[in-house]
Each structure stands twice: as C-alpha cells, then as structure tokens.
Amino acid sequence: MKKFILAFIAAYIFLFVWGWLLNGVLLKDVYAETPNLWRPQSEMMSLFHWILLGQALIVFAFVMIYVSGFAGGGVIAGVRLGILLEIAAIGMRLGFYAVQPIPGKLILYGSMSGLIEMIIVGAIVGAIYKPAATQTP
C-alpha cells in the first residue's frame, strides 16, 4: 500500500506539472486561435476541481493497472504500459477530431506530448515498483 500511495503521488505531481506546462504555457497560443471551442478562463478556473479529479482518476487507473499486471517488470514495464494506454488515448483523440472542430495540430501536439507524458508516468511508477534486487550467495 505504501508503494501504491508513493507511486500515485509522484505520478500525480508529474502529470499536474506537465499538464500545466503543456496546456498553460507551451500550447497557450494554439488554444487562443480557437476561443470559441473553450470555456472562458474564469469559468475554467471555477471548474478546476474537475481537472484535478480527472487527473487523479487517470493516475489511479494507471497505478492500478500496473499493479494488476505489470508489477515486477520495473521501469520497462511501466513504459510499456504508458505506451499502450497512450495508444488508446490517441484513438480517442482521433474520434474527437472527427466530431468536434478541434484543430489538427492540437490532436498532433496532444498525442506527441501524451506519449512523452505516459512514458514518464510509466517510468515513475515502474521505478517505485522496481523488482527487489536478487542477492547472490
């Protein structure tokens, strides 16, 4: 349970900081090109708790899946899980692109950054759950 909580907290902090850096700083101008697609800043801030909850659910599910079938594989298993989950997320983004007027470059940037994000989350979780070193007699 201690490793689970530590992995959750470490991955959550990374996900939060990465999300702010990506969406709040690096892609800010890209979002500004399509203001009609997004809530006004003040409204977004009043709903910020939903972002926090959403990120917590993502990290919780990631760690639960890792523990359920990837634990023991260390960083490589975490990275593998991150890649697999991001492939699913890219599929969802493509579906959103087909039905919502989201700029293609946001889908591309979101997918590329999402892959980096999930690889790092996987590495963090895998490092915390790294297999115990075997001792030689």
C-alpha positions in Angstrom: 0.0 0.0 0.0 2.9 2.3 0.8 4.3 1.9 -2.7 0.9 2.5 -4.3 0.5 5.8 -2.4 4.0 6.9 -3.3 3.6 5.9 -6.9 0.2 7.7 -7.1 1.6 10.9 -5.5 4.7 11.0 -7.6 2.9 10.3 -10.9 0.1 12.8 -10.0 2.6 15.6 -9.3 4.3 15.0 -12.6 1.0 14.8 -14.5 -0.2 18.0 -12.9 3.0 20.0 -13.7 3.3 18.5 -17.2 -0.3 19.4 -17.9 0.2 23.0 -16.7 3.4 23.4 -18.7 2.0 21.9 -21.9 -1.5 23.4 -21.9 -1.0 26.6 -19.8 2.3 27.6 -21.3 3.5 25.9 -24.4 0.2 25.5 -26.2 -1.5 28.6 -24.9 -1.2 30.4 -28.2 -2.6 27.4 -30.1 -5.7 27.3 -27.8 -6.1 31.1 -28.3 -6.6 30.5 -32.0 -9.9 28.8 -31.3 -11.5 30.6 -28.4 -15.0 29.5 -29.5 -14.1 25.9 -28.5 -13.1 26.6 -24.9 -14.7 28.0 -21.8 -13.6 31.4 -20.7 -10.7 31.4 -18.3 -12.7 32.4 -15.3 -15.2 29.6 -16.0 -12.4 27.1 -16.4 -10.9 28.2 -13.1 -14.3 27.7 -11.4 -14.3 24.1 -12.7 -10.6 23.5 -11.9 -11.5 20.8 -9.4 -12.8 18.6 -12.2 -9.3 18.8 -13.8 -7.8 17.7 -10.5 -10.2 14.9 -10.1 -9.8 13.8 -13.7 -6.0 13.7 -13.4 -6.3 11.8 -10.1 -8.5 9.2 -11.8 -6.0 8.8 -14.7 -3.2 8.2 -12.3 -5.2 5.9 -10.0 -6.2 3.8 -13.0 -2.6 3.7 -14.3 -1.2 2.6 -11.0 -4.0 0.0 -10.5 -3.3 -1.5 -14.0 0.4 -1.5 -13.4 0.0 -3.3 -10.1 -2.6 -5.7 -11.6 -0.4 -7.0 -14.4 2.9 -5.1 -14.9 4.4 -5.0 -11.4 7.7 -6.7 -11.2 8.7 -5.5 -14.6 10.2 -2.3 -13.3 10.7 0.8 -15.4 10.4 -1.0 -18.8 7.0 -2.5 -17.8 5.8 0.9 -16.8 7.0 2.5 -20.0 5.3 -0.3 -22.0 2.0 0.3 -20.1 2.3 4.0 -20.7 2.7 3.5 -24.4 -0.2 1.1 -24.6 -2.5 3.5 -22.7 -1.4 6.4 -24.8 -2.2 4.4 -28.0 -5.8 4.1 -26.6 -5.8 7.9 -25.8 -4.7 8.7 -29.3 -7.6 6.6 -30.7 -10.0 8.7 -28.5 -8.4 11.9 -29.7 -8.9 10.9 -33.3 -12.6 10.2 -32.6 -12.9 13.6 -31.0 -11.2 15.2 -34.1 -13.8 13.5 -36.3 -16.8 15.0 -34.5 -15.5 18.3 -32.9 -13.8 21.2 -34.7 -10.5 20.7 -32.8 -7.5 21.9 -34.8 -5.5 19.0 -36.1 -2.3 20.4 -34.7 -3.8 20.2 -31.2 -4.5 16.5 -31.8 -1.0 16.0 -33.1 0.6 18.0 -30.2 -1.6 16.3 -27.6 -0.7 12.9 -29.0 3.0 13.5 -29.1 3.1 15.1 -25.7 0.7 12.4 -24.3 3.2 9.8 -25.4 6.0 11.5 -23.6 3.8 12.1 -20.6 2.7 8.4 -20.3 6.2 7.1 -20.9 7.4 9.3 -18.0 4.5 8.4 -15.8 5.2 4.7 -16.5 8.9 5.2 -15.7 8.0 6.8 -12.4 5.5 4.1 -11.4 7.9 1.4 -12.6 10.8 2.8 -10.7 8.8 2.9 -7.5 7.6 -0.7 -8.0 11.0 -1.9 -9.3 11.7 -5.5 -8.6 13.7 -6.3 -5.5 17.4 -6.9 -6.3 18.3 -10.5 -6.1 21.1 -11.3 -3.7 23.8 -13.8 -4.8 25.0 -16.1 -2.1 
